[in-house]
Amino acid sequence: MSLEAIEQVTRAEEESLRQKTQAEAEAKQLVADAQRAGRQALEQLRSQAQEQARERMRQAERRAGERSAQSASQSRKNCDNLRKAAQERLDAAANEIVKRVMEGNYGHC
């Protein structure tokens, strides 16, 4: 084999090694880029999930507040109705007592 042929083979081997090294570096960079993009996507999804959870919690708290207000309002109405009925019975009882006293049904002094 001539010196020129040996030099050509050597250059071809060196070029092949350079291309292999470059390809490996590019592959490592692609992996690193993909990992970084994956972490960013995961973080974004995690952030979105947390925001959705916070929003659902706010909605649940709002609905609970509305139900609580409705329940309190209904309880106030029920209390008012009971109070009114008790007052009516009290008035009727007072009238009955006055009537019996006036008729003399409670004995004589």
C-alpha positions in Angstrom: 0.0 0.0 0.0 1.4 3.4 -0.9 2.0 6.2 1.5 -0.8 8.2 -0.2 -3.3 5.3 0.3 -2.3 5.0 4.0 -2.8 8.7 4.5 -6.2 8.5 2.8 -7.2 5.6 5.0 -5.9 7.5 8.1 -7.8 10.6 7.1 -11.0 8.6 6.4 -10.6 6.9 9.9 -10.1 10.3 11.5 -13.1 11.8 9.7 -15.2 8.8 10.7 -14.1 9.2 14.3 -14.8 12.9 14.2 -18.3 12.3 12.7 -19.0 9.6 15.3 -17.9 11.9 18.1 -20.0 14.7 16.7 -23.0 12.4 16.3 -22.6 11.2 20.0 -22.4 14.8 21.1 -25.5 15.7 19.1 -27.4 12.7 20.5 -26.5 13.7 24.1 -27.7 17.2 23.3 -30.9 15.9 21.9 -31.4 13.7 25.0 -30.7 16.7 27.3 -33.0 18.9 25.3 -35.8 16.3 25.4 -35.3 15.8 29.2 -35.4 19.6 29.7 -38.6 19.9 27.6 -40.1 17.0 29.4 -39.4 18.6 32.8 -40.8 21.9 31.6 -43.9 20.2 30.3 -44.3 18.2 33.5 -43.9 21.4 35.6 -46.4 23.2 33.4 -48.9 20.3 33.8 -48.3 20.2 37.5 -48.9 24.0 37.8 -52.1 23.7 35.7 -53.3 20.9 37.9 -52.7 22.9 41.0 -54.5 25.9 39.6 -57.4 23.7 38.6 -57.5 22.2 42.1 -57.5 25.7 43.7 -60.3 26.8 41.3 -62.4 23.7 42.2 -61.8 24.4 45.9 -62.9 28.0 45.4 -66.0 26.8 43.6 -66.8 24.2 46.3 -66.3 26.8 49.1 -68.6 29.3 47.2 -71.3 26.6 46.8 -70.9 25.6 50.4 -71.3 29.3 51.4 -74.4 29.6 49.3 -75.9 26.4 50.8 -75.0 27.6 54.3 -76.6 31.0 53.6 -79.7 29.2 52.2 -79.8 26.9 55.3 -79.4 29.9 57.6 -82.2 31.8 55.8 -84.5 28.8 56.1 -83.6 28.3 59.8 -84.4 32.0 60.4 -87.8 31.6 58.6 -88.5 28.4 60.7 -87.6 30.3 63.9 -89.8 33.2 63.0 -92.7 30.9 62.3 -92.2 29.1 65.6 -91.9 32.4 67.4 -95.1 33.7 65.7 -97.0 30.5 66.6 -95.8 30.7 70.2 -96.8 34.3 70.4 -100.2 33.5 69.1 -100.6 30.7 71.6 -99.4 33.0 74.3 -101.9 35.6 73.3 -104.7 33.0 73.2 -103.6 31.7 76.6 -103.5 35.2 78.1 -107.0 35.9 76.6 -108.3 32.6 78.1 -106.8 33.5 81.5 -108.4 37.0 81.4 -111.7 35.5 80.3 -111.7 33.0 83.2 -110.7 35.6 85.7 -113.5 37.9 84.5 -116.0 35.0 84.6 -114.9 34.1 88.1 -113.8 30.5 87.3 -110.7 30.7 89.5 -112.5 30.8 92.8 -113.6 33.6 95.1 -111.6 35.6 97.5 
